[in-house]
């Protein structure tokens, strides 16, 4: 017997299978879950659109735009990462000999 977990889609305990898909989950919820996993792991709008069989990327964006990080968040993260990887003034880069 598989262990049950709390199903986030329903907010209650259910007997979910090891793949973490809750019993009674319909195809619409599975499709949305699939799309959200692709987006979470950085797939492009074009790729998600193709995988879901949408006629174009605009259709995908109309439905799933809230799942992609916004430009402000991405640009802030990119700048933070660039400065975090940069040595402080007067220090040699980590990959260079002192």
N, CA, C and O atoms as a GROMACS GRO file, in nm:
protein
  392
    1UNK      N    1   0.085  -0.118   0.000
    1UNK     CA    2   0.000   0.000   0.000
    1UNK      C    3   0.089   0.124   0.000
    1UNK      O    4   0.181   0.135   0.081
    2UNK      N    5   0.060   0.217  -0.092
    2UNK     CA    6   0.142   0.339  -0.098
    2UNK      C    7   0.100   0.436   0.012
    2UNK      O    8  -0.015   0.437   0.056
    3UNK      N    9   0.195   0.516   0.055
    3UNK     CA   10   0.168   0.614   0.158
    3UNK      C   11   0.094   0.732   0.098
    3UNK      O   12   0.125   0.775  -0.013
    4UNK      N   13  -0.004   0.782   0.169
    4UNK     CA   14  -0.077   0.898   0.122
    4UNK      C   15  -0.004   1.026   0.157
    4UNK      O   16   0.076   1.029   0.251
    5UNK      N   17  -0.030   1.130   0.083
    5UNK     CA   18   0.025   1.261   0.112
    5UNK      C   19  -0.088   1.362   0.104
    5UNK      O   20  -0.197   1.330   0.058
    6UNK      N   21  -0.062   1.483   0.148
    6UNK     CA   22  -0.162   1.587   0.134
    6UNK      C   23  -0.159   1.637  -0.008
    6UNK      O   24  -0.055   1.680  -0.058
    7UNK      N   25  -0.271   1.631  -0.072
    7UNK     CA   26  -0.282   1.671  -0.212
    7UNK      C   27  -0.296   1.822  -0.218
    7UNK      O   28  -0.394   1.878  -0.168
    8UNK      N   29  -0.200   1.889  -0.279
    8UNK     CA   30  -0.203   2.035  -0.283
    8UNK      C   31  -0.320   2.087  -0.366
    8UNK      O   32  -0.370   2.197  -0.341
    9UNK      N   33  -0.363   2.010  -0.463
    9UNK     CA   34  -0.474   2.054  -0.548
    9UNK      C   35  -0.605   2.055  -0.470
    9UNK      O   36  -0.694   2.134  -0.499
   10UNK      N   37  -0.616   1.966  -0.372
   10UNK     CA   38  -0.742   1.954  -0.299
   10UNK      C   39  -0.730   1.997  -0.153
   10UNK      O   40  -0.832   2.014  -0.086
   11UNK      N   41  -0.608   2.014  -0.104
   11UNK     CA   42  -0.587   2.058   0.033
   11UNK      C   43  -0.629   1.956   0.138
   11UNK      O   44  -0.662   1.993   0.251
   12UNK      N   45  -0.629   1.830   0.102
   12UNK     CA   46  -0.667   1.727   0.198
   12UNK      C   47  -0.582   1.603   0.174
   12UNK      O   48  -0.514   1.591   0.072
   13UNK      N   49  -0.586   1.512   0.269
   13UNK     CA   50  -0.510   1.388   0.259
   13UNK      C   51  -0.578   1.296   0.159
   13UNK      O   52  -0.700   1.280   0.160
   14UNK      N   53  -0.499   1.236   0.072
   14UNK     CA   54  -0.554   1.139  -0.022
   14UNK      C   55  -0.452   1.030  -0.045
   14UNK      O   56  -0.335   1.047  -0.010
   15UNK      N   57  -0.491   0.920  -0.100
   15UNK     CA   58  -0.400   0.810  -0.126
   15UNK      C   59  -0.331   0.830  -0.260
   15UNK      O   60  -0.374   0.772  -0.360
   16UNK      N   61  -0.227   0.910  -0.263
   16UNK     CA   62  -0.158   0.938  -0.388
   16UNK      C   63  -0.059   0.827  -0.420
   16UNK      O   64   0.000   0.767  -0.331
   17UNK      N   65  -0.042   0.802  -0.547
   17UNK     CA   66   0.055   0.703  -0.592
   17UNK      C   67   0.194   0.763  -0.586
   17UNK      O   68   0.207   0.884  -0.566
   18UNK      N   69   0.296   0.682  -0.602
   18UNK     CA   70   0.433   0.729  -0.588
   18UNK      C   71   0.468   0.843  -0.683
   18UNK      O   72   0.556   0.923  -0.652
   19UNK      N   73   0.400   0.852  -0.796
   19UNK     CA   74   0.429   0.961  -0.890
   19UNK      C   75   0.372   1.094  -0.843
   19UNK      O   76   0.386   1.194  -0.913
   20UNK      N   77   0.310   1.096  -0.728
   20UNK     CA   78   0.252   1.213  -0.664
   20UNK      C   79   0.133   1.271  -0.739
   20UNK      O   80   0.103   1.389  -0.727
   21UNK      N   81   0.066   1.187  -0.816
   21UNK     CA   82  -0.058   1.229  -0.882
   21UNK      C   83  -0.173   1.174  -0.800
   21UNK      O   84  -0.183   1.052  -0.781
   22UNK      N   85  -0.258   1.260  -0.752
   22UNK     CA   86  -0.366   1.219  -0.664
   22UNK      C   87  -0.474   1.142  -0.738
   22UNK      O   88  -0.506   1.172  -0.854
   23UNK      N   89  -0.528   1.044  -0.670
   23UNK     CA   90  -0.638   0.966  -0.724
   23UNK      C   91  -0.754   1.060  -0.754
   23UNK      O   92  -0.786   1.148  -0.673
   24UNK      N   93  -0.816   1.043  -0.867
   24UNK     CA   94  -0.928   1.127  -0.904
   24UNK      C   95  -0.890   1.257  -0.972
   24UNK      O   96  -0.977   1.338  -1.003
   25UNK      N   97  -0.761   1.278  -0.997
   25UNK     CA   98  -0.717   1.398  -1.066
   25UNK      C   99  -0.754   1.386  -1.213
   25UNK      O  100  -0.723   1.286  -1.277
   26UNK      N  101  -0.818   1.487  -1.265
   26UNK     CA  102  -0.863   1.482  -1.404
   26UNK      C  103  -0.757   1.528  -1.502
   26UNK      O  104  -0.653   1.578  -1.462
   27UNK      N  105  -0.784   1.509  -1.631
   27UNK     CA  106  -0.686   1.544  -1.734
   27UNK      C  107  -0.652   1.693  -1.738
   27UNK      O  108  -0.539   1.730  -1.772
   28UNK      N  109  -0.746   1.779  -1.704
   28UNK     CA  110  -0.719   1.923  -1.706
   28UNK      C  111  -0.615   1.959  -1.601
   28UNK      O  112  -0.522   2.035  -1.628
   29UNK      N  113  -0.630   1.904  -1.482
   29UNK     CA  114  -0.534   1.930  -1.373
   29UNK      C  115  -0.397   1.873  -1.408
   29UNK      O  116  -0.295   1.936  -1.380
   30UNK      N  117  -0.394   1.755  -1.468
   30UNK     CA  118  -0.266   1.695  -1.507
   30UNK      C  119  -0.197   1.778  -1.614
   30UNK      O  120  -0.075   1.796  -1.610
   31UNK      N  121  -0.274   1.828  -1.708
   31UNK     CA  122  -0.219   1.912  -1.814
   31UNK      C  123  -0.160   2.041  -1.756
   31UNK      O  124  -0.051   2.082  -1.795
   32UNK      N  125  -0.232   2.103  -1.663
   32UNK     CA  126  -0.184   2.225  -1.599
   32UNK      C  127  -0.057   2.196  -1.518
   32UNK      O  128   0.037   2.275  -1.518
   33UNK      N  129  -0.056   2.083  -1.450
   33UNK     CA  130   0.062   2.043  -1.372
   33UNK      C  131   0.182   2.024  -1.465
   33UNK      O  132   0.292   2.070  -1.434
   34UNK      N  133   0.162   1.957  -1.577
   34UNK     CA  134   0.268   1.934  -1.675
   34UNK      C  135   0.323   2.068  -1.725
   34UNK      O  136   0.444   2.088  -1.730
   35UNK      N  137   0.233   2.158  -1.762
   35UNK     CA  138   0.276   2.290  -1.810
   35UNK      C  139   0.353   2.365  -1.703
   35UNK      O  140   0.455   2.426  -1.731
   36UNK      N  141   0.304   2.361  -1.580
   36UNK     CA  142   0.371   2.436  -1.473
   36UNK      C  143   0.510   2.378  -1.442
   36UNK      O  144   0.601   2.452  -1.407
   37UNK      N  145   0.526   2.246  -1.455
   37UNK     CA  146   0.659   2.186  -1.436
   37UNK      C  147   0.757   2.232  -1.544
   37UNK      O  148   0.872   2.264  -1.516
   38UNK      N  149   0.709   2.235  -1.668
   38UNK     CA  150   0.795   2.281  -1.778
   38UNK      C  151   0.838   2.425  -1.755
   38UNK      O  152   0.955   2.459  -1.774
   39UNK      N  153   0.745   2.510  -1.715
   39UNK     CA  154   0.775   2.651  -1.691
   39UNK      C  155   0.870   2.667  -1.573
   39UNK      O  156   0.966   2.743  -1.580
   40UNK      N  157   0.844   2.595  -1.465
   40UNK     CA  158   0.928   2.603  -1.345
   40UNK      C  159   1.073   2.567  -1.376
   40UNK      O  160   1.166   2.622  -1.316
   41UNK      N  161   1.093   2.475  -1.469
   41UNK     CA  162   1.227   2.429  -1.502
   41UNK      C  163   1.286   2.502  -1.622
   41UNK      O  164   1.381   2.454  -1.684
   42UNK      N  165   1.230   2.617  -1.655
   42UNK     CA  166   1.292   2.708  -1.750
   42UNK      C  167   1.263   2.688  -1.897
   42UNK      O  168   1.332   2.746  -1.981
   43UNK      N  169   1.163   2.608  -1.931
   43UNK     CA  170   1.132   2.592  -2.073
   43UNK      C  171   1.073   2.720  -2.129
   43UNK      O  172   1.007   2.797  -2.058
   44UNK      N  173   1.097   2.742  -2.256
   44UNK     CA  174   1.049   2.863  -2.322
   44UNK      C  175   0.899   2.854  -2.350
   44UNK      O  176   0.839   2.746  -2.348
   45UNK      N  177   0.839   2.970  -2.376
   45UNK     CA  178   0.698   2.975  -2.412
   45UNK      C  179   0.673   2.889  -2.536
   45UNK      O  180   0.574   2.816  -2.542
   46UNK      N  181   0.763   2.898  -2.632
   46UNK     CA  182   0.748   2.821  -2.756
   46UNK      C  183   0.746   2.671  -2.728
   46UNK      O  184   0.663   2.598  -2.782
   47UNK      N  185   0.838   2.624  -2.645
   47UNK     CA  186   0.845   2.482  -2.613
   47UNK      C  187   0.720   2.435  -2.541
   47UNK      O  188   0.662   2.332  -2.575
   48UNK      N  189   0.677   2.511  -2.441
   48UNK     CA  190   0.556   2.474  -2.365
   48UNK      C  191   0.436   2.472  -2.459
   48UNK      O  192   0.354   2.380  -2.453
   49UNK      N  193   0.426   2.570  -2.545
   49UNK     CA  194   0.317   2.578  -2.640
   49UNK      C  195   0.313   2.455  -2.731
   49UNK      O  196   0.207   2.398  -2.755
   50UNK      N  197   0.428   2.417  -2.781
   50UNK     CA  198   0.436   2.299  -2.868
   50UNK      C  199   0.398   2.171  -2.793
   50UNK      O  200   0.324   2.088  -2.846
   51UNK      N  201   0.448   2.156  -2.672
   51UNK     CA  202   0.420   2.034  -2.594
   51UNK      C  203   0.272   2.021  -2.561
   51UNK      O  204   0.218   1.910  -2.554
   52UNK      N  205   0.206   2.134  -2.540
   52UNK     CA  206   0.063   2.132  -2.505
   52UNK      C  207  -0.027   2.128  -2.628
   52UNK      O  208  -0.148   2.108  -2.617
   53UNK      N  209   0.034   2.146  -2.746
   53UNK     CA  210  -0.046   2.143  -2.869
   53UNK      C  211  -0.125   2.270  -2.895
   53UNK      O  212  -0.224   2.269  -2.968
   54UNK      N  213  -0.081   2.380  -2.834
   54UNK     CA  214  -0.149   2.508  -2.859
   54UNK      C  215  -0.119   2.555  -3.000
   54UNK      O  216  -0.015   2.523  -3.057
   55UNK      N  217  -0.211   2.632  -3.057
   55UNK     CA  218  -0.193   2.680  -3.194
   55UNK      C  219  -0.080   2.782  -3.205
   55UNK      O  220  -0.018   2.794  -3.311
   56UNK      N  221  -0.055   2.854  -3.097
   56UNK     CA  222   0.056   2.950  -3.097
   56UNK      C  223   0.096   2.984  -2.954
   56UNK      O  224   0.026   2.949  -2.858
   57UNK      N  225   0.208   3.053  -2.942
   57UNK     CA  226   0.260   3.088  -2.809
   57UNK      C  227   0.170   3.188  -2.736
   57UNK      O  228   0.166   3.189  -2.613
   58UNK      N  229   0.098   3.270  -2.811
   58UNK     CA  230   0.007   3.367  -2.748
   58UNK      C  231  -0.100   3.295  -2.666
   58UNK      O  232  -0.138   3.342  -2.558
   59UNK      N  233  -0.148   3.183  -2.716
   59UNK     CA  234  -0.249   3.106  -2.644
   59UNK      C  235  -0.191   3.056  -2.511
   59UNK      O  236  -0.257   3.062  -2.407
   60UNK      N  237  -0.069   3.008  -2.515
   60UNK     CA  238  -0.001   2.959  -2.395
   60UNK      C  239   0.017   3.073  -2.295
   60UNK      O  240  -0.009   3.055  -2.176
   61UNK      N  241   0.062   3.188  -2.342
   61UNK     CA  242   0.081   3.304  -2.253
   61UNK      C  243  -0.050   3.351  -2.192
   61UNK      O  244  -0.054   3.392  -2.076
   62UNK      N  245  -0.157   3.346  -2.269
   62UNK     CA  246  -0.288   3.387  -2.215
   62UNK      C  247  -0.329   3.301  -2.097
   62UNK      O  248  -0.395   3.349  -2.005
   63UNK      N  249  -0.291   3.174  -2.099
   63UNK     CA  250  -0.331   3.082  -1.993
   63UNK      C  251  -0.230   3.075  -1.879
   63UNK      O  252  -0.269   3.072  -1.762
   64UNK      N  253  -0.100   3.073  -1.913
   64UNK     CA  254   0.003   3.041  -1.814
   64UNK      C  255   0.098   3.156  -1.781
   64UNK      O  256   0.199   3.134  -1.715
   65UNK      N  257   0.069   3.276  -1.825
   65UNK     CA  258   0.161   3.388  -1.804
   65UNK      C  259   0.195   3.410  -1.658
   65UNK      O  260   0.307   3.451  -1.626
   66UNK      N  261   0.102   3.383  -1.568
   66UNK     CA  262   0.125   3.405  -1.424
   66UNK      C  263   0.231   3.311  -1.367
   66UNK      O  264   0.281   3.335  -1.257
   67UNK      N  265   0.266   3.206  -1.438
   67UNK     CA  266   0.364   3.110  -1.388
   67UNK      C  267   0.508   3.146  -1.424
   67UNK      O  268   0.602   3.101  -1.358
   68UNK      N  269   0.526   3.228  -1.527
   68UNK     CA  270   0.662   3.270  -1.563
   68UNK      C  271   0.703   3.386  -1.474
   68UNK      O  272   0.622   3.474  -1.445
   69UNK      N  273   0.830   3.386  -1.429
   69UNK     CA  274   0.875   3.500  -1.348
   69UNK      C  275   0.870   3.627  -1.432
   69UNK      O  276   0.898   3.623  -1.552
   70UNK      N  277   0.836   3.738  -1.371
   70UNK     CA  278   0.828   3.861  -1.449
   70UNK      C  279   0.967   3.915  -1.481
   70UNK      O  280   1.066   3.875  -1.419
   71UNK      N  281   0.974   4.005  -1.576
   71UNK     CA  282   1.102   4.060  -1.621
   71UNK      C  283   1.177   4.128  -1.509
   71UNK      O  284   1.299   4.116  -1.499
   72UNK      N  285   1.106   4.199  -1.423
   72UNK     CA  286   1.172   4.270  -1.313
   72UNK      C  287   1.244   4.171  -1.222
   72UNK      O  288   1.358   4.194  -1.182
   73UNK      N  289   1.178   4.063  -1.190
   73UNK     CA  290   1.237   3.962  -1.104
   73UNK      C  291   1.359   3.897  -1.171
   73UNK      O  292   1.463   3.879  -1.107
   74UNK      N  293   1.348   3.864  -1.299
   74UNK     CA  294   1.459   3.800  -1.371
   74UNK      C  295   1.578   3.893  -1.385
   74UNK      O  296   1.692   3.851  -1.365
   75UNK      N  297   1.554   4.020  -1.418
   75UNK     CA  298   1.666   4.113  -1.436
   75UNK      C  299   1.734   4.141  -1.303
   75UNK      O  300   1.857   4.152  -1.298
   76UNK      N  301   1.657   4.152  -1.196
   76UNK     CA  302   1.716   4.174  -1.064
   76UNK      C  303   1.803   4.054  -1.025
   76UNK      O  304   1.914   4.071  -0.974
   77UNK      N  305   1.753   3.934  -1.049
   77UNK     CA  306   1.829   3.812  -1.017
   77UNK      C  307   1.956   3.803  -1.100
   77UNK      O  308   2.060   3.761  -1.050
   78UNK      N  309   1.948   3.843  -1.228
   78UNK     CA  310   2.066   3.839  -1.315
   78UNK      C  311   2.174   3.934  -1.266
   78UNK      O  312   2.292   3.898  -1.265
   79UNK      N  313   2.136   4.055  -1.227
   79UNK     CA  314   2.233   4.152  -1.177
   79UNK      C  315   2.291   4.106  -1.043
   79UNK      O  316   2.412   4.116  -1.021
   80UNK      N  317   2.206   4.056  -0.956
   80UNK     CA  318   2.255   4.004  -0.826
   80UNK      C  319   2.357   3.893  -0.847
   80UNK      O  320   2.460   3.890  -0.780
   81UNK      N  321   2.328   3.803  -0.940
   81UNK     CA  322   2.420   3.692  -0.966
   81UNK      C  323   2.552   3.744  -1.024
   81UNK      O  324   2.660   3.697  -0.986
   82UNK      N  325   2.544   3.839  -1.115
   82UNK     CA  326   2.666   3.894  -1.177
   82UNK      C  327   2.756   3.956  -1.071
   82UNK      O  328   2.878   3.938  -1.075
   83UNK      N  329   2.699   4.029  -0.978
   83UNK     CA  330   2.779   4.093  -0.874
   83UNK      C  331   2.826   3.993  -0.768
   83UNK      O  332   2.932   4.012  -0.708
   84UNK      N  333   2.750   3.890  -0.744
   84UNK     CA  334   2.790   3.788  -0.647
   84UNK      C  335   2.909   3.708  -0.698
   84UNK      O  336   2.992   3.663  -0.620
   85UNK      N  337   2.917   3.691  -0.830
   85UNK     CA  338   3.027   3.615  -0.891
   85UNK      C  339   3.153   3.699  -0.910
   85UNK      O  340   3.259   3.645  -0.942
   86UNK      N  341   3.142   3.828  -0.892
   86UNK     CA  342   3.253   3.920  -0.916
   86UNK      C  343   3.335   3.940  -0.790
   86UNK      O  344   3.279   3.957  -0.682
   87UNK      N  345   3.468   3.937  -0.801
   87UNK     CA  346   3.551   3.959  -0.681
   87UNK      C  347   3.538   4.103  -0.632
   87UNK      O  348   3.510   4.194  -0.709
   88UNK      N  349   3.558   4.121  -0.504
   88UNK     CA  350   3.555   4.255  -0.444
   88UNK      C  351   3.674   4.336  -0.495
   88UNK      O  352   3.772   4.278  -0.543
   89UNK      N  353   3.666   4.467  -0.486
   89UNK     CA  354   3.776   4.553  -0.531
   89UNK      C  355   3.907   4.513  -0.465
   89UNK      O  356   3.912   4.495  -0.343
   90UNK      N  357   4.012   4.500  -0.544
   90UNK     CA  358   4.144   4.468  -0.493
   90UNK      C  359   4.170   4.319  -0.475
   90UNK      O  360   4.283   4.280  -0.445
   91UNK      N  361   4.070   4.235  -0.493
   91UNK     CA  362   4.089   4.091  -0.480
   91UNK      C  363   4.107   4.028  -0.617
   91UNK      O  364   4.048   4.072  -0.715
   92UNK      N  365   4.190   3.924  -0.622
   92UNK     CA  366   4.206   3.850  -0.747
   92UNK      C  367   4.088   3.758  -0.766
   92UNK      O  368   4.036   3.704  -0.668
   93UNK      N  369   4.045   3.737  -0.892
   93UNK     CA  370   3.936   3.641  -0.915
   93UNK      C  371   3.974   3.504  -0.859
   93UNK      O  372   4.092   3.469  -0.854
   94UNK      N  373   3.877   3.428  -0.818
   94UNK     CA  374   3.901   3.299  -0.752
   94UNK      C  375   3.977   3.202  -0.840
   94UNK      O  376   4.049   3.116  -0.788
   95UNK      N  377   3.963   3.211  -0.971
   95UNK     CA  378   4.029   3.113  -1.058
   95UNK      C  379   4.171   3.154  -1.097
   95UNK      O  380   4.238   3.081  -1.169
   96UNK      N  381   4.216   3.269  -1.052
   96UNK     CA  382   4.352   3.314  -1.082
   96UNK      C  383   4.442   3.292  -0.961
   96UNK      O  384   4.398   3.301  -0.847
   97UNK      N  385   4.568   3.263  -0.988
   97UNK     CA  386   4.666   3.246  -0.878
   97UNK      C  387   4.697   3.379  -0.814
   97UNK      O  388   4.697   3.483  -0.880
   98UNK      N  389   4.722   3.377  -0.686
   98UNK     CA  390   4.752   3.502  -0.613
   98UNK      C  391   4.895   3.546  -0.635
   98UNK      O  392   4.937   3.648  -0.581
   0.00000   0.00000   0.00000
